[in-house]
Amino acid sequence: MPAAIEHKAYARIGLLGNPSDVYNGATISLSIANFSATVKLEPSDDLVISPHRFHDLVNFQSLDHLVNRIGNEGYYGGVRLLMAICKVFCNYCKDNGIGLHERNFTLSYDTNIPRQTGLSGSSAIVCAALSCLLDFYKVRHLIKVEVRPGLILDAEKELGIVAGLQDRVAQVYGGLVFMDFSKEHMDKFGHGVYVPMDISVLPPLYLIYAENPSDSGKVHSTVRQRWLDGDEFIRLSMNEVANLALEGRKALMDKDYTTLATLMNRNFDIRRSMFGDEALGALNLEMVEIAREVGAASKFTGSGGAVVVFCPGGSSQVKDLEEACHKAGFIFEPVEVIPSRLNDSDLKTLTST
């Protein structure tokens, strides 16, 4: 029996430019070791998608237990994500003349990415599963790295998840990545321009999040429609957000962290002006403000639920912020950046477009 295959995908932080990835913009994002999802593929007689003992719970102690569980965790676990990527992967291979053997497997998963924190927990499960499928069918060299984030997003779209490519690019590539989603390139090639950056250009970053955050999936709704309707304010604001990623790339390369702090704060301020406080949520706003009160730069990691922070004032400022977070009941921890995840086989598929 062939050996089991196991892959990890890590949580990601949108450092600058989000949410312009959904609007033909540009972003800078990074993968972090703080949290990850693991998917295991084991050869088996039948094709089996294994429910997780906690995240796909179907046995309850009581009716109250069921109700409380749904209130905290929602209705959905990871089984639907694994099924969706299997479907998308299979269809992509058929459409592109990639032959697959007929052996079966069992897929299982685990994750410690906090739910609804805007750290891309769902896409991490899908990304890790795709890596398992690539290796099980030995087609890693046939499916370009640039294409893979789109497959992950397609799987999530199957389930009605509204998102952009940024998170999936960060999780496929690992490390620190600048991404340009210009309409011309997206229309021509079906993906953006993704440029890995050296993680050594980053200053120390920190994460603030709540144990019971709000639903990050609701935040895009009205802004998306206004953008589609050609709303001038939204269009101009989203272009400005995208430009922050371009400026941020230069600031990072120059290690100009004063500018980086300004750009991070500006990114959040523009998001706030577009979405409004009600959509962003009081808890999310409190996390941003608690960092700003000690002079730190802060913004959402994604659409809400967690905040990425840079403390230009150094260790004393970090200590002040840690104490403030503890008093407010928030979790505060240093960010651990993951280097590039691409192997030699992956690198050979990269295009020069």
Secondary structure, DSSP 8 states (H G I E B T S, - for coil): ----EEEEEEEEEEEESTTGGGGT-EEEEEEEEEEEEEEEEEEESS-EE---TTTT----SSHHHHHHHHHHH-S--SHHHHHHHHHHHHHHHHHTT------EEEEEEEE-S-TTSSS-HHHHHHHHHHHHHHHHTT-GGGS-GGGHHHHHHHHHHHTT----SHHHHHHHHBSEEEEE--HHHHHHHSS-EEEEE-GGG---EEEEE-SS---GGGTTHHHHHHHHTT-HHHHHHHHHHHHHHHHHHHHHHTT-HHHHHHHHHHHHHHHHHHH-HHHH-HHHHHHHHHHHTTT-EEEESSSSSEEEEE-TT-HHHHHHHHHHHHHHT-EEEE--B--B---HHHHHH----
